[in-house]
Amino acid sequence: MDSREDIQLMGTRNFTRCDSVLHSEVEALRWAMENMLQHSPCQSFGTDCKELIAMINEPQEWPRFATELEKIETLQICFPDFKITHVP
């Protein structure tokens, strides 16, 4: 959702094979964040993956994903009002 609360929908691209489903989720979020920087003032992201939200909220609990989560944390700097919510 952007600052005017307009919903911006974005599909994902076909990623190369990742180590796990969770790695794919993190990669998809990173890709969406990078693209939103170029195309929209979006600040809020939605996901159907509760584990991804837990990873963003407590990255230290997910050491196997440290490198990927560092990229997300770096991108979050560009989104001062960053939010990620569960969309069932």
N, C-alpha and C positions, 0 to 999 in steps of 0.2 A: 504494500500500500504506500502511495506517495504522500507528500505533505498535505495534499488537498483531500486525502483519504480516497483517492481514485485507485481502484485495483488494477495492477499491472500484471498480466499473466505472461509467463514465459515457459516455453517447453525446453527440455534439455536436449543436448546433442547426444550422439552415439559415442559413448566413452570407450576407450580401449579397456581391455579386461583388467579389473582391479583385484586386489588381494581378497576382498570380502564385500558383502553387500554394504556394510557400514562404510568401507572405504569409498564405494560408489556414491553413497549419500553425501559424504563430506566433499567429494570432488564435484558433485552436482551443485551443492551450495556455493562452493568457491566460484564455480563458473557463473552461476546466477548473479552473485555479488559483483564480480568483475564486469559482467554485461550491464547490470543496472547502473554502475558508475558511468558507463558510456551513454546510456539511453534514457535514464529516468532518475528522478530524485527519490526513488523508493527507499524506505527506511525499515519496512517490516517484511519479513519473509515467513512463509508457511511451509510446513512439511508434515507428512504423515508418519514420520519416523521419530518416535519418542526418544530413542537412544541418541539420535543426532542432537536433540535439544539438551539432553543430559550432558553430552560431550561438550557443547558450547558453554553450558553453565558451569561445568566442573571439569575443565580439560586435564587437570592434574590426575584425575581418576582414570584417565585413558592414555597411559604412557605409550601404548602401541601406535597411537595416532598423533603423537607429539608433533611430528613434522607437518602433517596436514593441518592440524589445529593451529599451529603457529601462523600458517598462511591466512587462515580465517581470522585470527586475532589481529593480524596486520591490516586486513581489509576492513575490519570493524572500525578502525580509526577513521575511515572515510565516511562512516555512517554514524553521526553523533547520537541519533535516536534509534539505533539498531534494536530490533526486536525479532525474535523468532518464536512462532507459535505452532501448536499442534493443530493440524487440520485433519480430522478423521475421514 
